[in-house]
Amino acid sequence: MTDVQPLDRARGALLGLAMGDALGMPGQTLPREEIRARYGVIADFVAPFPGHPVSHGLTAAQITDDTEQALLLAERLLATPGTFDAAAWARDLLGWEADVKARGLRDLLGPSTKAALTALLDGVPLAETGRTGTTNGAAMRIAPVGIAVSAADPAALLARVVETCRVTHNTGEAIAGAAAVAAMISCGIDGADWQAAVPVALAAARLGQAKGFPAGVDDMPERIAAAIEIGGCCGPDQIAAQIGTSVASHQSVPAAFAVVRAAKGDAWAAACMAANLGDDTDTIGAIAGAICGACSGAASLPPEKVATLRAANPADLDGPAAGLLALRTTAGQGR
């Protein structure tokens, strides 16, 4: 906990997220067997095969919706400090998808987000649109909240997580998963390593499980805790088989925690492991990479890989870090 540099940790969270996302991009939606057949073992940034069902049109080291939506959420948090404009956030997401379509890409809004925004356009009130959203869209983009709000104030952190989930993922399952991820990242910003952050994350998941609509599973904290144990004794094959790697929060979020432990908190190792799990590889990698990056800092990431990542993407991947950290300080929450 000494010599902690919060800005380095905040940058690490965002760069770790992008790294895991980009490494997982060529394997997303594919079974483990097909990843092996097409790429062997993914141990570096690789381009997706031509005609990939989701990643077609991207090149090696490019990010997907996970990072783009996290950066979009960062912009929204910075645009209205101290409050959260849910209607504006809905417009942000719709505008983002229109831009993705204009770029000719296929990685569009996830099923929960799309269903919620369609309902919103049909006149369903904002308080109701996210009532069935149990997938991992909230958890994959929650990193900016973990940077902006300290886990030293669990109520404040949970309140902001709930606000950002409400439009699209207003369910106990999704909120619990997003709260656990945000708490891990927030603890990292305050100087904790990943092991020290786990009890705080499980407590946040328990609080989150009681929020929103009672859709999906009701035991996210237990699933995350069990996954961490699996990550301590099992390899990628067992993680995928015992936990699952689908877009469901109750699979992909615990799987990311298992990967963090299996990789011993190393962001690059975690991202490479996630890339080969199968199914929602980019989101599992993004979540695990964000946690590891927040708990070890940007300086711990391989500089040549960060350089490749930056060169492949026009977005300023860690540009919002200082602004988000300022929100934490302005609120009197930082150290």
N, C-alpha and C positions, 0 to 999 in steps of 0.2 A: 504493500500500500504506500510505499515511499516513492518520492520522485515521480509522482503521477503527473502526466501531461494530458489534461482532458481533451485538448484539441487533437492531439495525436490519436487518442482513443476514439474520438468522434469521427475523425477521418478514417480510422481503421474499420469502424463499423460500416461506413458507406462503401469503402473500397473492398472490404471483405464480402459484402453483399454482392457487389458487381462481379467480383471474381468468381464466386460460387455460381452465380447466375450464368455467366458466360461459359464457364467450364461445363455446366450442365445443359446448356442450350442444344448441342447436337444430339443429345440422347433423350431429350424430353419426349414423353408419351410412348417411348419404345420399351418393350420388354427387355429384361437383362440379356436374354439370349441374342436378341437382335443387335443390341449395342455391341456385344462381343463379336458378332458376325461381321458387322459393318466397320467397326473401329478398332477391334482388339480391346485393349485396356486404354481408356482415356486417361492420359497422364499429363496432358498439356492442352492448350487451346487448339481445337480442330474445327474445321468447317463442317457443316451438316451435309449429308449426301444430297445430291440433286433430287428434287421432288419430295423432300422431307415434309411430312404432313403439317407441321407447324413452323419449323425453322427455315423453310425454303426462302431464299432471298437474303439470308444473313451470311456473314463470313466469320472466320475464326476470331474468337475473342469478343464478338459483339454481344451486347446485353439484350435482354428481352423485357417482357412486361413487368417482371418482378422489380428490376431496378428502375425502369421508367416510371412506374407508379409510385415507388418510394420517393423518387425525386419530385414527382408531382405533389405528393402529400407534404413534402418539405416546403414546397412553394406555398401551399395552402396555409400551413402553420405559420409561415413567416409573413404572409399577407395580412393575417388578422390575429396578431399576438393577443393572448389572454382569452380568446374565445375561439369557437370553431363554427364556421358557417357551413352547415350540412348541405344546404341547397347549392351553394357555390361549389362544394366538393362534388356533388352529383354532376354539375355542369362541367367541372374539370375532367371527370372521368369520361363523359360522353364526348367531349372535345378531343381527349386523348385517343379514343378509339377511332374517331373520324380521321385523325392525323395518321394513325397506323394504316388504315385502309388506303389513304391517299398515297402512302409510301409503298403500297402493293404488298404488304406483309400479312401474314396469317395469324400471328400471335395476338389475338384480340382479347376482349374482356372475358374473364372466367365465368363459369355458369352461374354462380351466386350473384356476382356483380351485374352481369347482363340481365338476369331475371329481375333484380331489384330496380335497375334503372328503367327497364321496360315498364314495370309496374308504376314507377314514378311518372313516366310520360303518359300513362293511362289514367292518371289522376289519383292513384293510391297515395295516402298521406305518408310523409317521410317517416313517421313513427312506426309505420307498418311495412315498409318496403323490404326491410332486411330480415323479416321474421323467419325465413326458411334458409338463410345463408349459413351453411355449415362448412363450406370449403375454406381453403387456406389463403384466399386473397387478402384478408385482413392481416394475417400473420406475416405474409411475405413482404408487405410494404410498411410495417409498423416501426421499423428502425428509427425514423425521424422522431417519433414520440419518445422512444427510449433515450435519445440524445437530449431532447428538449425538456424532459421532466425527470426529476430525481426519484429514484426508488426509496429514498429516505422518507418520502411522503407518499406512502402506498395509496392513500385515498385520492390524492391529486393525480398520480400516475394512472390509476384505474379509471378515473373520471375521463381523462383525455383518451385513453384507449377506447372506452365505451363510446365516446362522441365520434371518434373516427370510424368505428365499426357500424354505427347505428343504421346508416343508409343502406348498406349492402350485406352486413354480416351481424345482424342483431340477435344472435343466439348464444346460449351458454357455451356451446362447444367452440365456436369461433372466437368469442371474446376471451375465453380461458386460454386458448392457444396464443392469441395475440398478446395477452397480458403477460404470459410467461416469457415470450420472446422479448417484449419491451423491457421487462424487469431485468433480464440477463444483460441486455445492452446497457441499460441505465446503471446497473451495478458496475459494469466495466468502465463506464465513463468516470465513475467515482473512485476507480482504482482497484476494484476486486478482480481476482482471476476467476476463471469460469467455475471452478469448484466452489468458491465462496459465494458465488451468485446463485447457485442452484436452490438453496432453501428459500431465498427471497422470491425466486421465480415460481416455485411451487406454491408459496403463499399467495402470490398474485394470481396464479391459475385458480386457486380455490375461491378467491374473491370474484374472479371473472366468471366462474362457472355459475354463480348465482344471478348473474345479470342477463338481460335480454330475454328472448323467448326460449322456452324449454325444448328446443329442437336439437336433434342429434344426440350424441352420447352425453352422459351426465357424470363421467369420471375422468375428465382430462388430466387433472393433477396426478391421479394414480397411473394413468397411461404414460405420462411423461416420466414419472419416477421409475416405472418398470423399464422403460426404454433406456434410461440412463444406465441401469444395471445391465441390460443386454449389451449396451455399447462397451461395457467394461470387460466383457468376457467373450464376445462374439465378433466375427468378421462381417463384411458386407453381405454375404449370402444369407447369414442368419438374421441380420438386421432387416433385410428386405422381406424374408419369409415370416419372421415372427411379429413384425410391427406393421408392415405394409408401406407402400410408397405412393399411394394415390393422392388425388387432389383433396380428399377428405381431410379436414384438420386433424381428426383423431388418428390418422396414419402419418401424414407428412410432417406435422409438427413434432410428435415424439421421435420420428425417425431422424429428424435434424438434431435433436438432443442426443440421441444415441451416437450419431456421427461425431458430434463435438467431443464426447468422451472417448470414442474409439480413436480419434485423431489426437487426443491429449491436448485439445485446445489450439492446435496448429491450423491456421486458416487455410493454407494451401493444401495440406494433407486432407483436411475435412472436405474441401471443395472437390478434390480429385476423387475421394471416396464416394461422395454424393453423385458425381457425374456418372458413375458406373452402376448405381443401384437399380435403375430402371424406373419407368413411369415418370413421376414428377421430379425429375432430376434437377432441373434448374431452380425450382422453388426450395427443395430441400437443401441444395447447395447455397442458395442465397441466404436462407435463415441461418444455417450453420456457419457460413462465412461471416455474416454480420455479427453473430455472437462471438466468434473467435477473434475477429478484428477489434471489436469493442473491448474485449478482455485482455488483449495483448498490444494493441496499437498499430498504427500504420507502419511504424518503423520495423515491425516484425514481419511484414509481408515481403515476399521476394521482390526486390526492386525491378528486376528485369521483367517479371510478370506484370507488375503494375504499369511499367512503361508500355508493354504490349497492349494492355487493356486500354490505356489512355489513347494510344495511337489508333485503335480500332473503333473508337466511339466518339462522336462529336460532343456528347453531353459532358459537362463538368461534373464528374462522378462524385467528388467529395467537396464540391463548391459550397453546398449549403451547411457544411459542418460548423463553421464559425458562427453563422447566424443562428442556427439551432441551439448551439451552446450558449449564446447570448440570451436566448429565451429562458434557459435554465437559471442563469445568473440573475437576470432581471427579476424573475419571480422569487428570488431569495432562496432558491432551492439548492444551488451549487455549493461547493466547498469554498 
